[in-house]
């Protein structure tokens, strides 16, 4: 594990209490950039009742109907392997999106990466949503995808169904990661790629290390050329601040869920939200070089 002192990613000193870090409020100027006449880049809603709140977050974008049409197949990417709160996407968020997509007329619902045992059962909505979960399809078969514009890697082995679904919705948790400082939309896409591909994203020779930060960040940016999400939903309810990706460790609780369509802007805003400095995160620089989104906080319009 990398010592936190290697990166000064906390904007100011935090107060530790009961394993939870208290981080200063988000800078006022960012929310002051909201322009009522222009659709926001990101909408933030309270995370306490995602089944009701996420649909409200999507209203400025035209609702779920702007992303999912009747008869389409919809794939969700959830960060679900880990067991400590703040290190995985809360299942309430995933189930809320499944319900919205079904109501919009989705014919097939796919979860690209199989979830860990007991994951769905942690949701307050599990009993009501079990019939829909019985319809859920999980990724299995892999295919190789060429990325001619990749700077560090030119091909990736990913779930075949990831390339076939009509709609791709990325739903990570905002958290710390020992190899990239921050994990969210961009880093989370490694969930669709195979273990062998992920090893070679950590180092050219396949060594599983966090020491080659520049290389890993570049490979993550290249991977995001494979497919951009149609919709980005970020779980920022409880977020890990160290010992990522698996934990345990300290957490903070912004108690928010974010919605948008620009994965880089979502990551930059979420990183700042949990006390990290976006300019310290190499993945963001590499993603900007590939025109994967907006990394300028001063021009990212956020509606609360």
C-alpha positions as CSV (number, residue, x, y, z in Angstrom):
1,X,0.0,0.0,0.0
2,X,1.3,3.5,-0.8
3,X,1.6,5.8,2.1
4,X,-0.8,8.7,1.9
5,X,2.1,11.1,2.3
6,X,3.3,10.3,-1.2
7,X,0.5,12.5,-2.5
8,X,-0.9,15.6,-0.8
9,X,-4.4,15.0,-2.1
10,X,-6.3,16.3,0.9
11,X,-7.0,20.0,0.5
12,X,-6.7,20.6,4.3
13,X,-6.1,18.5,7.3
14,X,-9.0,16.2,8.2
15,X,-10.4,15.3,11.6
16,X,-10.6,11.6,12.2
17,X,-13.4,10.3,14.3
18,X,-14.8,6.7,14.4
19,X,-12.9,6.0,11.1
20,X,-14.7,8.8,9.2
21,X,-12.8,11.8,8.0
22,X,-14.6,15.2,8.0
23,X,-13.6,17.2,4.9
24,X,-14.3,20.9,4.3
25,X,-17.3,21.9,2.2
26,X,-16.8,22.1,-1.5
27,X,-15.6,25.5,-2.8
28,X,-18.5,27.9,-3.4
29,X,-17.3,29.1,-6.8
30,X,-18.0,25.8,-8.5
31,X,-21.6,25.8,-7.6
32,X,-21.7,29.5,-8.5
33,X,-21.0,28.6,-12.1
34,X,-24.4,27.1,-12.6
35,X,-26.2,28.8,-15.6
36,X,-30.0,28.2,-15.5
37,X,-30.3,28.7,-19.2
38,X,-27.7,26.0,-20.0
39,X,-28.2,22.3,-19.0
40,X,-25.8,21.4,-16.2
41,X,-22.8,19.1,-16.8
42,X,-23.5,17.3,-13.5
43,X,-26.5,17.1,-11.2
44,X,-26.1,16.2,-7.6
45,X,-28.8,14.8,-5.4
46,X,-29.1,13.4,-1.9
47,X,-28.1,9.7,-1.6
48,X,-30.5,8.7,1.1
49,X,-33.4,7.6,-1.2
50,X,-31.9,6.8,-4.6
51,X,-35.1,5.0,-5.8
52,X,-36.9,8.3,-5.8
53,X,-34.0,10.8,-6.1
54,X,-32.1,9.5,-9.2
55,X,-35.1,10.1,-11.5
56,X,-35.1,13.7,-10.3
57,X,-31.4,14.0,-11.1
58,X,-32.0,12.9,-14.6
59,X,-34.8,15.4,-15.3
60,X,-32.4,18.2,-16.5
61,X,-31.1,15.8,-19.1
62,X,-34.5,14.8,-20.4
63,X,-35.1,11.9,-17.9
64,X,-34.2,8.3,-18.3
65,X,-36.1,8.3,-21.6
66,X,-33.3,10.4,-23.1
67,X,-30.9,7.5,-22.6
68,X,-33.0,4.3,-22.8
69,X,-35.5,3.6,-25.5
70,X,-38.1,0.8,-25.5
71,X,-36.7,-2.5,-26.7
72,X,-33.1,-1.7,-26.1
73,X,-30.5,-3.7,-24.1
74,X,-28.9,-1.8,-21.2
75,X,-25.7,-2.7,-19.5
76,X,-24.6,-1.5,-16.1
77,X,-21.1,-1.5,-14.7
78,X,-21.0,-1.6,-10.9
79,X,-17.9,-1.6,-8.6
80,X,-19.1,-4.5,-6.5
81,X,-16.3,-6.8,-5.5
82,X,-15.3,-5.4,-2.1
83,X,-17.0,-5.7,1.2
84,X,-16.2,-2.5,3.2
85,X,-18.6,0.4,2.9
86,X,-17.2,3.2,0.8
87,X,-15.2,0.9,-1.4
88,X,-18.0,-0.4,-3.6
89,X,-21.1,1.0,-5.3
90,X,-24.0,0.7,-2.9
91,X,-26.6,-1.8,-4.3
92,X,-29.4,0.7,-3.7
93,X,-28.0,2.8,-6.5
94,X,-27.7,-0.1,-8.9
95,X,-31.2,-1.4,-8.2
96,X,-32.6,2.1,-8.6
97,X,-31.1,2.3,-12.1
98,X,-32.3,-1.2,-13.0
99,X,-35.9,-0.2,-12.1
100,X,-35.7,3.1,-14.1
101,X,-34.3,1.3,-17.2
102,X,-37.0,-1.3,-17.0
103,X,-39.7,1.3,-16.6
104,X,-38.3,3.1,-19.7
105,X,-38.9,-0.1,-21.7
106,X,-35.5,-1.8,-21.7
107,X,-35.8,-5.3,-23.1
108,X,-32.6,-6.7,-21.6
109,X,-30.8,-5.7,-18.5
110,X,-27.1,-6.7,-18.2
111,X,-24.7,-6.4,-15.4
112,X,-21.3,-6.6,-17.2
113,X,-19.3,-7.8,-14.2
114,X,-20.8,-10.5,-11.9
115,X,-21.3,-9.1,-8.4
116,X,-20.0,-10.7,-5.3
117,X,-22.1,-13.1,-3.2
118,X,-24.6,-11.3,-1.0
119,X,-24.2,-7.9,-2.8
120,X,-27.8,-7.4,-3.9
121,X,-29.1,-8.6,-0.5
122,X,-27.6,-5.6,1.2
123,X,-30.0,-3.2,-0.5
124,X,-33.1,-1.9,1.2
125,X,-34.9,-2.6,-2.1
126,X,-33.9,-6.2,-2.4
127,X,-37.2,-7.9,-1.6
128,X,-39.2,-5.7,-4.0
129,X,-36.6,-6.0,-6.7
130,X,-35.8,-9.7,-6.6
131,X,-38.1,-10.5,-9.6
132,X,-36.2,-8.0,-11.7
133,X,-32.8,-9.4,-10.5
134,X,-33.9,-12.8,-11.7
135,X,-34.0,-11.3,-15.3
136,X,-30.5,-9.9,-15.0
137,X,-27.8,-11.2,-17.4
138,X,-24.1,-11.2,-16.3
139,X,-21.0,-11.0,-18.5
140,X,-19.1,-14.2,-19.3
141,X,-17.5,-14.5,-22.7
142,X,-14.6,-12.2,-23.6
143,X,-13.5,-10.7,-26.9
144,X,-10.4,-8.7,-27.9
145,X,-11.0,-5.1,-29.0
146,X,-8.4,-3.1,-31.0
147,X,-7.8,0.5,-30.0
148,X,-5.7,2.0,-32.7
149,X,-5.5,5.4,-31.0
150,X,-4.2,4.0,-27.8
151,X,-0.9,5.4,-26.7
152,X,0.1,2.7,-24.2
153,X,-2.1,-0.3,-25.1
154,X,-3.5,-1.2,-28.5
155,X,-5.9,-4.0,-27.5
156,X,-8.0,-5.0,-24.6
157,X,-9.9,-8.2,-23.7
158,X,-13.3,-7.2,-22.5
159,X,-16.7,-8.8,-21.9
160,X,-18.3,-9.5,-25.2
161,X,-21.7,-8.2,-24.0
162,X,-20.0,-4.9,-23.2
163,X,-19.6,-4.3,-26.9
164,X,-23.1,-5.5,-27.8
165,X,-25.5,-3.6,-25.5
166,X,-27.3,-0.6,-26.9
167,X,-26.8,1.5,-23.8
168,X,-23.9,1.6,-21.4
169,X,-24.4,3.1,-17.9
170,X,-21.3,3.4,-15.7
171,X,-22.1,3.4,-11.9
172,X,-18.9,3.5,-9.8
173,X,-18.2,4.7,-6.3
174,X,-16.0,7.7,-5.8
175,X,-13.0,6.4,-3.7
176,X,-9.2,6.3,-3.2
177,X,-7.0,3.9,-5.1
178,X,-3.4,3.1,-4.2
179,X,-2.3,3.0,-7.9
180,X,-4.2,6.0,-9.3
181,X,-5.1,8.1,-6.2
182,X,-8.7,8.3,-7.3
183,X,-11.1,5.6,-8.7
184,X,-14.4,6.5,-10.4
185,X,-15.6,6.5,-14.0
186,X,-12.3,6.2,-15.8
187,X,-10.5,3.7,-13.5
188,X,-13.7,1.8,-12.9
189,X,-13.9,0.8,-16.6
190,X,-11.2,-1.9,-15.7
191,X,-14.2,-3.8,-14.4
192,X,-15.1,-4.9,-18.0
193,X,-11.6,-6.1,-18.9
194,X,-10.1,-9.5,-18.1
195,X,-7.6,-10.2,-15.3
196,X,-4.8,-10.7,-17.9
197,X,-5.6,-7.4,-19.5
198,X,-5.6,-5.7,-16.1
199,X,-2.3,-7.1,-15.2
200,X,-0.7,-5.7,-18.3
201,X,-2.4,-2.4,-17.6
202,X,-0.4,-2.2,-14.4
203,X,2.9,-2.8,-16.1
204,X,4.1,-3.8,-19.6
205,X,5.4,-7.2,-18.4
206,X,2.2,-8.1,-16.6
207,X,3.6,-7.5,-13.1
208,X,0.8,-6.5,-10.8
209,X,2.2,-3.4,-9.2
210,X,1.1,0.1,-8.3
211,X,4.6,1.6,-8.8
212,X,4.2,2.5,-12.5
213,X,1.6,5.2,-12.0
214,X,2.2,7.0,-15.4
215,X,1.8,3.7,-17.3
216,X,-1.3,2.6,-15.4
217,X,-2.9,6.0,-15.9
218,X,-2.2,6.0,-19.6
219,X,-3.6,2.5,-20.0
220,X,-6.8,3.5,-18.2
221,X,-7.2,6.4,-20.6
222,X,-6.6,4.1,-23.6
223,X,-9.2,1.7,-22.2
224,X,-11.8,4.5,-22.1
225,X,-11.4,4.8,-25.9
226,X,-13.1,1.4,-26.3
227,X,-16.5,2.8,-25.3
228,X,-17.8,5.9,-23.6
229,X,-20.7,5.6,-21.2
230,X,-24.0,6.9,-22.4
231,X,-24.9,7.9,-18.8
232,X,-22.7,8.3,-15.8
233,X,-24.0,7.8,-12.2
234,X,-21.6,8.2,-9.4
235,X,-22.1,6.9,-5.9
236,X,-20.7,9.6,-3.6
237,X,-22.7,8.6,-0.5
238,X,-19.8,7.1,1.5
239,X,-16.4,7.3,-0.1
240,X,-13.1,5.7,0.9
241,X,-10.1,8.0,1.5
242,X,-7.3,5.5,1.7
243,X,-6.4,1.8,1.3
244,X,-8.3,1.6,-2.0
245,X,-9.4,-0.3,-3.8
246,X,-10.4,-2.9,-1.3
247,X,-10.0,-1.3,2.2
248,X,-10.7,-1.2,5.0
249,X,-9.8,2.4,5.8
250,X,-11.1,5.9,6.5
251,X,-14.2,7.2,4.7
252,X,-16.0,10.5,4.2
253,X,-19.8,10.9,3.6
254,X,-20.7,13.5,1.0
255,X,-24.2,11.8,0.9
256,X,-24.6,12.6,-2.7
257,X,-25.3,10.8,-6.0
258,X,-24.0,12.5,-9.1
259,X,-25.4,12.2,-12.7
260,X,-23.9,13.4,-16.0
261,X,-22.6,12.3,-19.4
262,X,-18.9,13.4,-19.3
263,X,-16.9,10.7,-17.4
264,X,-13.8,12.9,-17.0
265,X,-15.8,15.9,-15.6
266,X,-17.6,13.5,-13.2
267,X,-14.3,12.2,-11.9
268,X,-12.7,15.6,-11.6
269,X,-15.7,17.0,-9.6
270,X,-16.0,13.8,-7.5
271,X,-12.3,13.8,-6.6
272,X,-12.5,17.4,-5.5
273,X,-15.7,16.6,-3.6
274,X,-13.9,14.1,-1.4
275,X,-10.9,16.3,-0.8
276,X,-8.4,15.3,-3.5
277,X,-6.6,17.6,-5.9
278,X,-7.5,16.7,-9.5
279,X,-4.2,18.1,-10.8
280,X,-2.4,15.3,-8.8
281,X,-4.3,12.6,-10.6
282,X,-2.4,11.5,-13.7
283,X,-5.3,9.6,-15.1
284,X,-7.2,12.9,-15.6
285,X,-4.2,14.4,-17.5
286,X,-4.0,11.3,-19.7
287,X,-7.7,11.3,-20.4
288,X,-7.7,15.0,-21.3
289,X,-4.9,14.3,-23.8
290,X,-7.2,11.8,-25.5
291,X,-10.2,14.2,-25.5
292,X,-12.2,12.0,-23.2
293,X,-13.9,15.0,-21.5
294,X,-13.6,18.2,-19.6
295,X,-11.1,18.5,-16.7
296,X,-11.5,22.2,-16.0
297,X,-13.4,22.7,-12.7
298,X,-14.1,26.3,-13.6
299,X,-16.2,25.3,-16.6
300,X,-18.0,22.3,-15.1
301,X,-21.5,23.4,-14.2
302,X,-23.0,21.6,-11.3
303,X,-26.7,21.7,-10.2
304,X,-27.6,20.7,-6.7
